[in-house]
Amino acid sequence: MRAYIPGYDLRVPGSLTEALGLLAGEPGIWQPFAGGTDLMVLLEAGKLSHKRFLSLSKLADLRGIEVTTDAVILGAMTTYTEIQQHRVLQTEFPLLCAAARETGSIATQNRGTLGGNIANASPAADSPPALLVYDAEIELISARDVHWLPYREFHTGYKKMQLAPAELLRAIRLPRRVKAWKQYYRKVGTRKAQAISKVCFAGAAQMQASKVRDIRIALGSIAPIVLRAVKTEDVLRGAKLSPKIIATAKETLAREISPIDDIRSTARYRLRVTQNLLEEFLSQLRR
C-alpha cells in the first residue's frame, strides 16, 4: 500500500536561518530530511507516519568539506559519493570511505548524506562505527544555540538521540590523529552489495614495534546503538600481539557485547562473526 502524496506537506527553505526559524516556531511539527533515501522506502510502503517535512536540499551551510591543520569538517549534507572522492578522506580516513562504498547502490551514494545516516539513528548504519573509531564530534545548531557534542554521546537508545526538536545536525568533525594507524573495516550482510549489515566492524590501531600502543574498535548492528568495545581495547592496549592475547581479546569481546536476535540474523551468529572479524583485524596488525 503506497502513501497518499497529497496528504503530506513539504517545505524547502532557502537558507539555514529560515529552516531554523520554522523548527523553532513549531517544534516537533516539521521533520527535517536530507537525501530522503530511507524516507522514500517508508513512503512507498505506506508506512511514513509523519506528515510535515522540511527538505534541507538547498541549504549551502550544510554542504562542503573543510580541511584544517587539526581536523576535517564535513557538512551534514555531504554525500557518500563526495566522501569517496575526497583525497584527504581517502588517505587519512579510509574507514569512512569504505563505509560510503558499502552504503546502498550508486544512486543511494549520490543522494544519501552522512548527516542523514547519523540522524536516522539506525544501529545497522554503515558509517557510525567508522565515526566512533575516529572520535568524531558533531555540531548541533538551533535558532538559539550552537554546540559540539562527542559522537559517542549522541545515540542514547534505539532511534533515540540527543537532538532537540528545534535542532539540526550541521557538521561532523574528524580529528586528524590516526593518519599513521593501521585501519580495518568489514561489513557482513546477506549479500555483497545493497544489503543491511548483520555485523559491521571498524578498527584502527597504532603499533609500536610489535605492541599495540593504542587501539579503537567499534561495532554496528549488534546492539540498539553502535558501540565501542572499550574493555576489549583495554586488554589489547600496550600488549604484544600473540595467539594467546588474541584469544583473550576474543573472550573479552564475548563478555562485553550482547548481540541481538532480529529478522536479519541471530545473536549466536553475530557473536561468532564479530569474534572472527576481531581475530582477522588483529592478525593483520601482526604482519
Long-range contacts (C-beta under 8 A, 24 or more apart in sequence): 1-45, 1-46, 2-43, 2-44, 2-45, 2-46, 3-42, 3-43, 3-44, 3-45, 3-46, 3-47, 3-48, 7-51, 8-48, 8-51, 8-52, 8-53, 9-51, 9-52, 9-53, 10-52, 10-53, 10-54, 10-55, 11-52, 11-53, 11-54, 11-55, 12-55, 12-57, 12-58, 13-54, 13-55, 13-58, 13-59, 14-58, 15-59, 15-61, 16-59, 16-61, 16-62, 16-141, 16-168, 16-170, 19-54, 19-56, 19-59, 19-168, 20-141, 20-142, 20-143, 20-166, 20-168, 21-143, 22-54, 23-54, 23-142, 23-143, 23-165, 23-166, 23-167, 23-168, 24-142, 24-143, 24-144, 24-166, 27-164, 27-165, 27-166, 28-165, 30-54, 32-56, 32-119, 32-168, 33-116, 34-76, 34-77, 34-112, 34-113, 34-115, 34-116, 34-119, 35-79, 35-108, 35-111, 35-112, 35-113, 35-116, 36-111, 36-116, 37-104, 37-108, 37-111, 37-112, 37-116, 38-116, 38-120, 38-122, 56-168, 61-170, 62-115, 62-168, 62-170, 62-171, 65-89, 69-176, 70-175, 70-176, 71-173, 71-174, 71-175, 71-176, 72-173, 72-174, 72-176, 73-171, 73-172, 73-173, 73-174, 74-114, 74-171, 74-172, 74-173, 74-174, 75-115, 75-170, 75-171, 76-113, 76-114, 76-115, 76-116, 76-118, 76-119, 76-168, 76-169, 76-170, 76-171, 76-172, 77-113, 77-115, 78-113, 78-114, 78-115, 78-172, 79-109, 79-110, 79-111, 79-112, 79-113, 79-114, 80-104, 80-108, 80-109, 80-110, 80-112, 80-113, 80-114, 81-106, 81-109, 81-110, 83-114, 84-109, 91-179, 92-176, 92-178, 92-179, 93-130, 93-134, 93-174, 93-178, 94-183, 94-185, 95-129, 95-130, 95-133, 95-134, 95-183, 95-184, 95-185, 95-202, 95-204, 96-127, 96-130, 96-131, 96-134, 96-174, 98-130, 98-185, 99-126, 99-127, 99-129, 99-130, 99-185, 99-187, 99-200, 99-202, 100-126, 100-127, 102-126, 102-187, 102-197, 103-127, 104-194, 105-193, 105-194, 114-172, 115-169, 115-170, 115-172, 118-151, 118-154, 118-169, 118-172, 119-161, 119-163, 119-169, 121-155, 121-158, 121-159, 121-160, 121-161, 121-225, 122-159, 123-155, 123-158, 123-220, 123-221, 123-222, 123-223, 123-224, 123-225, 123-226, 124-196, 124-197, 124-200, 124-220, 124-221, 124-264, 125-220, 125-226, 126-187, 126-197, 126-200, 126-220, 128-155, 128-218, 128-220, 128-226, 129-185, 129-200, 129-201, 129-202, 129-218, 129-219, 129-220, 129-226, 130-185, 130-202, 130-218, 131-172, 131-174, 132-202, 132-216, 132-218, 132-226, 132-227, 132-228, 133-178, 133-183, 133-202, 133-203, 133-204, 133-216, 133-217, 133-218, 134-174, 134-175, 134-178, 134-204, 134-216, 135-175, 135-177, 135-216, 136-172, 136-173, 136-174, 137-172, 137-173, 137-175, 138-169, 138-171, 138-172, 138-173, 139-169, 139-170, 139-171, 139-172, 139-173, 140-164, 140-167, 140-168, 140-169, 140-170, 141-167, 141-168, 141-170, 142-166, 142-167, 142-168, 146-170, 148-173, 152-228, 155-225, 155-226, 156-225, 157-224, 157-225, 158-224, 158-225, 178-204, 178-206, 178-216, 180-206, 181-205, 181-206, 181-214, 182-206, 182-207, 182-284, 182-285, 184-280, 184-281, 184-284, 186-277, 186-280, 188-273, 188-277, 190-264, 196-221, 196-264, 197-221, 198-264, 198-265, 198-269, 198-270, 198-273, 199-265, 199-270, 199-273, 199-274, 199-277, 200-226, 201-274, 201-277, 201-278, 201-281, 203-278, 203-281, 205-236, 205-285, 207-285, 210-240, 210-241, 210-286, 211-238, 211-239, 211-240, 211-241, 212-236, 212-237, 212-238, 212-239, 212-240, 212-241, 212-285, 213-237, 213-238, 217-278, 217-281, 219-257, 219-274, 221-264, 221-270, 222-257, 222-259, 222-260, 222-270, 222-274, 223-257, 223-258, 223-259, 223-260, 224-260, 227-257, 229-253, 229-256, 229-257, 230-256, 231-255, 231-256, 232-256, 232-278, 236-282, 241-282, 241-285, 241-286, 246-278, 246-279, 246-282, 246-283, 249-278, 249-282, 250-275, 250-278, 250-279, 253-278
